[in-house]
Amino acid sequence: MKPHVQFLSREEIGRIHQASLGILKDVGMRFPAEEALDFFRSAGAEIVNGDVVRVPEDLVERAIAAVPKRNDVVLYGRDEKHDVDFKGHKPSLSCMTMATSVIDPHSGKKRPASNDDLVRLTRIADKLEYVGVNGGLVTPQEVPGATNDWYTWATTIKNTTKHITGGVYGYRGVRDAIEMGSLAVGSKEAFLKRPFISGWVLTVPPLGCDTASTEAMIEMNRHGIPIMLSSGPILGTTSPVTIAGCLAQAHAEILGCLVLSQLVNPGAPVVYTSFARGMNMRTSNISMGGPEFAVLKVAMSQLGLSLDLPIRMPSMLRDSKVLDAQAGFETGMVGTLTSFMADIMDSMQLDTDMVVDYPDLLFCNDCMAFIRHGLRELVVDDHTLALEPIAQVGPGGNFLSHQHTFKNFRTELWHSDLFDHDNWERWESKGKKDIRTAAMDKVHALIEAPVEPLLSPDVEAAIDSIVERADADGAGEE
């Protein structure tokens, strides 16, 4: 059997779900976008205080019935070999988005992230085996703030053939991202047949969604673009301080958006996500590496799985500022616990998702290789019991030279390309490198390797022209 971890019983999941339905029906959720209110009004929901929607239970149940289930959702790559499906449980990494700083790979100093950083990081992630979903790990800081989403889309589309998740601003942001993606595959028809992008939809706790995010969701729903639907309340500030109360509110916010998505386009794909997290009450800093964060990721995954939805959860964002022992412990604890339930795990950022350190990409990739190996199904059958080899070797023998070992050691034993498993003397002879130094050596090799463009110069120029047009129009400022 495969191992599993859970914090909620079936009865507790049901009780939280019912509490969330009650919150939507009796308290409601704010959707400050006229088109969204029209959809809700036409479906029979009550609108109070101008833009607060009280969502009846039957609308939620209809939405749950209409939304595609796990086995029917695919996050397409531009290259089909990178398609991500949700049949079975194969956890993989995703590039978290929108960090504002990097640790320079040459000077080791923290500085604002640039578009050149985004190019390099996207190319590195494109090469890592356990990164299933690419994206804008950093937001370039030297570009106009109002259109930085446009720059991020252009850069990532030009530098990866994996699926990409990013931020989109309103109707215009979605339409321009679709246009860029269509250029990359030759036509809008080809793009919409296999949309290789998805967009974040983040609620505004407690019980709200801003205008731009609501409009972006509607536009993505119309075109069948998958949405990463996330609620991110903070214990004791934008949600109750109790984990159960936070779960009920976060789940309600996701259900409210789910209803809207299925009113717009029944069958529009949704991935269930949550950034529900805690806060250090002594420092007022948000925590994405503490024990409550791990509990919330597993419990929210359980709620999403109860709806049979694909699950994406942040799990390797870490409170630690550098790739040190704290970062390793946070990665191991939060990452491993979350991996038992989540399909895609946002990662590769430090300082509560504000800083990217280049070698951390390789570190997280190897951590996921470790986790995937540990989460394999433990098979007990005639072959794995190995009774015949045991009898052949007998008391006092050695299995090292036996054919059974030779045939199976590559699949049974994990061998890291990064973690050091040598003895002290061999480690010392190789330079006594810690994990960050060893990973940085590989980073420099990747950065210095020749780069072959993924798109023609004409297509790249056409994509860049969309960004230039958005700058000229003042997109993102309205």
C-alpha positions as a printed Julia matrix, in Angstrom:
478×3 Matrix{Float64}:
   0.0     0.0     0.0
   0.96    3.65   -0.32
   1.54    5.72    2.83
  -0.85    8.53    3.72
  -1.24   11.27    6.32
  -4.44   12.97    7.38
  -5.48   15.43   10.07
  -9.24   15.29    9.46
 -11.59   12.34    9.74
 -14.33   11.85    7.15
 -16.85   13.16    9.68
 -14.76   16.27   10.36
 -14.41   16.96    6.64
 -18.19   16.77    6.33
 -18.71   19.09    9.29
 -16.29   21.7     7.91
 -17.92   21.49    4.47
 -21.36   22.04    5.99
 -20.01   24.99    7.98
 -18.63   26.49    4.76
 -22.0    26.09    3.04
 -23.62   27.9     5.96
 -21.09   30.75    5.75
 -21.83   31.25    2.04
 -25.6    31.06    2.55
 -25.92   33.22    5.66
 -22.91   35.58    5.58
 -22.04   35.66    1.88
 -18.96   36.63   -0.11
 -18.02   39.92   -1.74
 -17.63   40.0    -5.55
 -17.13   43.66   -6.64
 -17.53   43.01  -10.38
 -20.78   43.74  -12.23
 -20.57   40.76  -14.56
 -20.05   38.39  -11.63
 -23.07   39.85   -9.83
 -25.14   39.38  -13.0
 -24.2    35.69  -13.13
 -25.1    35.18   -9.48
 -28.32   37.19   -9.75
 -29.47   35.23  -12.79
 -28.84   31.97  -10.91
 -31.05   33.04   -8.0
 -28.47   34.16   -5.45
 -29.29   37.05   -3.12
 -27.2    40.24   -3.47
 -26.94   42.41   -0.35
 -25.0    45.57    0.5
 -24.26   46.2    -3.15
 -21.82   43.39   -3.93
 -22.09   40.7    -1.23
 -23.48   37.46   -2.65
 -25.34   35.02   -0.43
 -24.89   31.72   -2.21
 -27.58   29.07   -1.67
 -26.45   25.51   -1.07
 -28.0    24.16   -4.25
 -25.76   26.44   -6.38
 -22.69   25.07   -4.61
 -23.79   21.48   -5.14
 -24.48   22.16   -8.83
 -21.03   23.69   -9.22
 -19.37   20.7    -7.53
 -21.22   18.38   -9.89
 -20.21   20.41  -12.97
 -16.51   21.05  -12.3
 -14.12   18.54  -13.94
 -12.79   15.94  -11.55
  -9.19   14.85  -11.04
  -9.1    12.23  -13.77
 -10.39   14.71  -16.36
  -7.98   17.61  -15.77
  -4.68   18.01  -17.62
  -2.25   20.9   -17.29
  -0.84   20.88  -20.79
   2.76   21.63  -21.59
   3.66   23.33  -24.84
   5.54   20.09  -25.4
   3.14   17.23  -24.65
   5.9    15.27  -22.88
   5.48   17.82  -20.07
   1.71   17.32  -19.64
   0.68   17.05  -15.98
  -2.32   14.86  -15.15
  -3.91   13.92  -11.84
  -4.53   10.22  -12.35
  -3.07    8.61   -9.29
  -0.77   10.47   -6.94
   2.53   11.67   -8.37
   3.54   14.81   -6.46
   5.73   17.27   -8.32
   7.09   20.77   -7.87
   5.72   24.0    -9.22
   7.49   27.32   -9.46
   5.86   29.68   -7.01
   5.52   33.14   -8.52
   6.2    36.8    -7.8
   9.27   36.84   -5.54
  10.84   40.29   -5.7
  14.46   39.54   -4.83
  17.21   37.08   -5.68
  20.48   36.11   -4.1
  22.95   36.92   -6.87
  24.65   33.71   -8.08
  28.0    35.49   -8.42
  28.21   37.98   -5.55
  26.02   36.12   -3.07
  24.26   39.41   -2.23
  20.5    39.88   -2.07
  19.26   42.32   -4.72
  16.08   43.17   -6.69
  15.12   40.51   -9.24
  15.54   41.36  -12.91
  14.12   40.04  -16.15
  17.52   38.42  -16.83
  17.09   36.5   -13.58
  13.67   35.36  -14.71
  15.12   34.13  -18.01
  17.82   32.1   -16.26
  15.53   30.7   -13.55
  12.87   29.7   -16.07
  15.47   27.88  -18.18
  16.86   26.06  -15.14
  13.37   24.97  -14.02
  12.68   23.8   -17.56
  15.54   21.3   -17.18
  14.66   19.93  -13.73
  12.96   16.53  -13.75
  10.66   17.03  -10.78
   9.43   20.53  -11.7
   6.07   19.81  -13.3
   4.83   23.4   -13.62
   7.04   26.36  -14.53
   6.29   30.02  -13.97
   7.53   33.41  -12.93
   9.59   32.54   -9.87
  10.5    36.22   -9.72
   8.76   39.37  -10.87
  11.22   41.68  -12.66
  11.64   44.86  -10.66
  13.13   47.06  -13.4
  10.0    46.91  -15.6
   6.86   49.06  -15.18
   4.95   47.83  -12.15
   1.54   48.05  -13.8
   2.53   45.64  -16.58
   5.0    43.35  -14.83
   2.59   40.42  -15.35
   2.87   41.0   -19.1
   6.68   40.94  -18.96
   6.57   37.76  -16.88
   4.29   35.98  -19.35
   6.44   36.98  -22.31
   9.64   35.84  -20.66
   8.35   32.5   -19.38
   6.61   31.6   -22.65
   9.85   32.23  -24.54
  11.95   30.1   -22.17
  10.04   26.92  -21.26
   7.93   24.25  -22.91
   6.4    23.16  -19.6
   3.01   24.29  -18.32
   3.16   27.83  -16.9
   1.17   29.39  -14.07
   1.22   33.15  -13.62
  -0.64   36.19  -12.43
  -3.18   37.82  -14.73
  -4.73   41.25  -14.28
  -8.38   41.54  -15.31
  -9.9    40.75  -18.68
  -7.02   42.38  -20.59
  -4.34   40.37  -18.82
  -5.99   37.08  -19.74
  -6.61   38.05  -23.36
  -3.03   39.19  -23.87
  -1.63   36.03  -22.23
  -3.81   33.96  -24.59
  -2.5    35.97  -27.54
   1.11   35.34  -26.5
   0.43   31.64  -26.05
  -1.3    31.46  -29.42
   1.75   32.97  -31.12
   3.95   30.31  -29.53
   1.89   27.43  -30.98
   0.86   29.01  -34.28
  -2.81   29.85  -33.75
  -5.46   30.62  -31.15
  -7.3    27.44  -32.15
  -4.23   25.31  -31.4
  -3.67   27.13  -28.11
  -7.25   26.7   -26.86
  -7.17   23.01  -27.76
  -4.18   22.58  -25.42
  -3.88   25.71  -23.25
  -0.42   25.48  -21.7
  -1.0    28.28  -19.18
  -3.07   28.65  -16.03
  -3.72   31.71  -13.9
  -3.86   32.48  -10.21
  -7.2    33.49   -8.69
  -6.58   34.65   -5.13
  -9.42   35.51   -2.79
  -9.21   38.48   -0.44
  -9.92   37.12    3.05
 -12.13   37.37    4.85
 -14.83   36.39    2.34
 -13.98   38.54   -0.65
 -12.48   38.62   -4.12
 -11.15   41.78   -5.75
 -12.46   43.15   -9.04
  -9.42   42.38  -11.21
  -9.13   38.78   -9.97
 -12.86   38.18  -10.44
 -12.79   39.52  -13.99
  -9.65   37.51  -14.79
 -11.34   34.36  -13.48
 -14.42   34.96  -15.64
 -12.26   35.42  -18.74
 -10.19   32.3   -18.02
 -13.37   30.3   -17.39
 -14.82   31.42  -20.72
 -11.79   30.09  -22.59
 -11.29   26.92  -20.57
  -8.0    28.14  -19.1
  -7.36   26.29  -15.8
  -7.49   28.47  -12.72
  -5.42   27.97   -9.59
  -8.14   28.86   -7.12
  -6.68   29.85   -3.76
  -7.75   31.28   -0.46
  -4.99   32.52    1.82
  -6.38   33.65    5.18
  -4.0    34.32    8.06
  -4.78   32.77   11.43
  -5.96   35.41   13.87
  -5.92   38.3    11.39
  -7.96   37.54    8.26
  -9.52   34.36    9.64
 -10.29   32.94   13.07
  -7.12   31.98   14.92
  -8.37   28.41   15.3
  -7.39   26.06   12.49
 -10.91   24.62   12.16
 -12.39   28.11   11.76
  -9.74   29.05    9.23
 -10.45   25.87    7.25
 -14.19   26.57    7.17
 -13.67   30.14    5.94
 -10.99   29.27    3.37
 -13.06   26.39    1.99
 -16.09   28.7     1.78
 -14.13   31.27   -0.23
 -12.97   28.59   -2.67
 -16.51   27.23   -3.01
 -17.88   30.73   -3.68
 -15.43   31.23   -6.55
 -16.08   27.7    -7.76
 -19.77   28.53   -8.11
 -18.99   31.59  -10.22
 -16.59   29.64  -12.44
 -19.23   27.02  -13.22
 -21.95   29.62  -13.8
 -19.69   31.23  -16.4
 -18.75   27.96  -18.1
 -19.89   24.61  -16.69
 -16.92   22.28  -16.97
 -14.26   25.0   -16.66
 -11.18   23.39  -15.01
 -10.27   24.36  -11.45
  -7.29   23.36   -9.29
  -7.92   23.59   -5.53
  -5.24   25.6    -3.73
  -4.77   27.38   -0.42
  -2.21   29.7     1.1
  -3.9    29.59    4.52
  -1.12   30.34    6.98
  -0.2    31.62   10.4
   1.53   34.71   11.73
   4.16   35.11   14.39
   2.36   37.27   16.93
   5.67   38.5    18.39
   7.12   39.76   15.1
   3.92   40.15   12.98
   5.67   38.26   10.17
   3.73   35.72    8.14
   4.94   32.14    8.55
   5.13   29.62    5.7
   7.42   27.21    7.5
   5.72   26.57   10.81
   3.8    23.52   11.99
   0.39   25.16   11.56
   1.24   25.82    7.89
   1.9    22.11    7.38
  -1.33   21.15    9.14
  -3.32   23.63    7.04
  -1.81   22.3     3.79
  -2.74   18.7     4.59
  -6.21   19.59    5.89
  -7.01   21.88    2.95
  -5.81   19.12    0.61
  -8.23   16.74    2.29
 -11.1    19.19    1.73
 -10.19   19.57   -1.94
  -9.83   15.82   -2.4
 -13.29   15.34   -0.87
 -14.56   17.22   -3.95
 -12.38   15.01   -6.21
 -10.43   18.06   -7.43
  -6.75   18.38   -8.42
  -4.7    19.74   -5.52
  -1.92   22.31   -5.56
  -0.42   23.47   -2.26
   2.52   25.72   -1.32
   4.95   23.65    0.7
   8.57   24.68    0.07
   8.45   28.46    0.5
  10.21   28.46    3.87
  10.57   31.21    6.45
  14.36   30.81    6.4
  16.22   33.56    4.57
  19.0    31.32    3.22
  19.52   27.71    2.28
  20.56   26.57    5.76
  19.53   24.0     8.37
  16.27   25.84    9.07
  15.4    25.8     5.36
  16.22   22.11    5.21
  14.02   21.29    8.19
  11.12   23.39    6.88
  11.46   21.76    3.47
  11.55   18.3     4.98
   8.65   18.75    7.37
   6.19   20.91    5.43
   7.17   19.46    2.06
   6.95   15.84    3.12
   3.69   16.18    5.03
   2.05   18.08    2.18
   3.27   15.57   -0.41
   1.14   12.82    1.11
  -1.98   14.62   -0.13
  -1.11   17.33   -2.68
  -0.4    16.77   -6.37
   1.57   19.95   -7.13
   3.66   21.73   -4.55
   4.71   25.38   -4.89
   8.34   25.72   -3.99
  11.79   27.19   -4.58
  11.38   30.42   -2.64
  12.72   31.61    0.72
  11.84   34.4     3.16
   8.12   33.53    3.01
   8.1    33.55   -0.84
   9.96   36.85   -1.3
  13.49   35.66   -2.21
  14.85   33.17   -4.75
  18.31   31.62   -4.37
  19.47   29.92   -7.58
  20.84   26.71   -5.97
  17.56   26.27   -4.09
  15.98   25.13   -7.37
  18.3    22.14   -7.52
  17.95   21.51   -3.79
  14.14   21.4    -3.99
  14.29   19.19   -7.09
  16.39   16.62   -5.23
  14.13   16.88   -2.19
  11.17   16.02   -4.42
  13.08   13.06   -5.87
  13.61   11.87   -2.28
   9.93   12.37   -1.43
   8.68   10.65   -4.58
  10.87    7.64   -3.84
   9.59    7.48   -0.27
   5.93    7.73   -1.33
   6.08    4.75   -3.66
   3.66    1.93   -3.04
   5.23   -0.68   -0.8
   4.72   -3.9    -2.75
   4.64   -7.21   -0.89
   4.59  -10.17   -3.3
   6.62  -13.26   -4.14
   9.28  -11.23   -5.94
   9.78   -8.57   -3.26
   9.7   -11.07   -0.38
  12.74  -12.63   -2.06
  12.39  -15.96   -0.28
  14.38  -17.84   -2.92
  17.39  -15.47   -2.74
  17.26  -15.64    1.06
  17.4   -19.42    0.89
  20.21  -19.34   -1.68
  22.37  -16.94    0.33
  21.61  -18.6     3.65
  22.98  -17.81    7.11
  26.14  -15.71    7.06
  26.04  -15.09    3.29
  26.05  -11.84    1.31
  23.48  -10.48   -1.1
  25.81   -7.99   -2.79
  26.74  -10.33   -5.64
  23.33  -11.98   -5.99
  21.4   -11.45   -9.25
  18.32  -10.34   -7.3
  20.3    -7.35   -5.97
  21.77   -6.58   -9.39
  18.33   -6.59  -11.03
  16.57   -4.45   -8.43
  18.96   -2.04   -6.7
  18.43    0.81   -9.2
  14.7     0.92   -8.51
  14.78    0.0    -4.81
  17.53    2.41   -3.71
  17.54    6.18   -4.27
  20.77    7.71   -5.53
  20.97   11.49   -5.36
  22.75   13.68   -7.89
  23.21   16.39   -5.27
  22.99   15.09   -1.69
  26.29   13.74   -0.37
  26.3    10.11    0.76
  30.08    9.54    0.8
  32.18    9.0     3.92
  34.08   11.91    5.48
  37.33   11.28    3.64
  35.75   11.17    0.18
  33.63   14.26    0.98
  36.76   16.06    2.15
  38.7    15.04   -0.96
  35.95   16.58   -3.14
  36.29   19.96   -1.47
  34.18   19.65    1.72
  31.21   21.29   -0.04
  28.0    21.98    1.82
  24.7    21.44   -0.01
  24.39   25.02   -1.26
  27.93   25.06   -2.64
  27.42   21.74   -4.42
  24.15   23.0    -5.9
  25.74   26.32   -6.92
  28.39   24.46   -8.94
  25.57   22.88  -10.94
  23.83   26.26  -11.28
  26.89   27.85  -12.86
  27.18   24.94  -15.29
  23.54   25.41  -16.31
  23.89   29.19  -16.66
  27.02   28.87  -18.78
  25.67   26.12  -21.05
  24.78   27.14  -24.63
  21.13   28.15  -25.02
  19.02   27.19  -28.01
  16.0    29.47  -28.51
  12.65   27.72  -28.16
  10.86   30.12  -30.52
  11.85   31.88  -33.71
  13.03   35.51  -33.55
   9.84   36.62  -35.35
   7.59   34.92  -32.8
   9.61   36.32  -29.91
   9.31   39.81  -31.4
   5.55   39.4   -31.82
   5.21   38.35  -28.17
   7.29   41.33  -27.06
   5.08   43.64  -29.11
   2.08   42.64  -26.96
   3.99   43.78  -23.89
   4.95   47.04  -25.6
   1.34   47.65  -26.54
   0.22   47.02  -22.95
   2.83   49.52  -21.72
   1.64   52.12  -24.22
  -2.02   51.59  -23.29
  -1.36   51.75  -19.56
  -2.72   48.25  -19.05
  -2.91   47.23  -15.42
  -3.44   50.78  -14.23
  -7.19   50.96  -14.67
